[in-house]
Amino acid sequence: MNEKTRIEKDIVMFEENLDKLKDKKPEQLDSKIVELASQYYEDSKYYVNKEDYFTAFGCINYGHGLLDAVLKF
């Protein structure tokens, strides 16, 4: 799997996890942590369009980490 495909899969996974959050903990959607995670998600999409896959991968990973923390705690 090439870099772009891998990052695009991670972006879709982030969207799916955000939907899980909406179902499980809708009150958390307004949290600063979810807002920051969503900003990293948007940054990742921006860098994919710029073909800067290294930065895009870093951004989406930060987003996943923050969103996972909200989902688990």
N, C-alpha and C positions, 0 to 999 in steps of 0.2 A: 504494500500500500504506500502510495507516495505521500509527501508531507501535506499537500493541499487536501487530499481526500481524508487523511487522518484528522486534520483540524476541522473540516466540515462535519465529520462524524461527531466530534466533541461538541461542536456548536449545537447540533441537533440534540445531543444528550443533555446539554444545559437547558435547552427549551423544554425537554421532557421533564427534567427535574424541577423546573420552575412551575410547570403544570401540577406536579405532585404537591408542591408547596401550596399552591392555590387550593387544592383539595383537602390537604391535611391541616394546614395552619394558615388560613386566609388572613388572620390578624397579624401575621408576621410580614405580609407583603409590603407594609409601609415602613419596615425597619431600615435603618441606615445600612445595615450589613447587606440586605437584599438589594438595596439601591447601588451599593458599591459593586456587588457581584454583577449586577446588570450592566454597569458601566464598563467593567472588564469584558463582558460578553460583547458589548457594542464595539469596544476597542479591538477585540479579536477579529470581528467581521471587517472592520476598517483595514486592519493590517493584512488580512487575506486578500482583499481587493488590491492592495499595494504590492502583493506577492512577497511580503516580508513574513514568511512562515515561522521563523524563529520567534519573533515578537508576538505574533498571533497565538502561537502555542503557549507561550508564557502567560499571556492575558487570559486565555480560556481556562488554563489550569488554576490561576488565582480565583477566577469566578467560580469554578467548580468547588474549590476548597471552602470558600465563604458560604456558598449555598448548601453544601453538605453539612457544615456546622449548624446552620439554622434548621435543617431538616432533622438532624440527630438530637439536638438539645432543646 
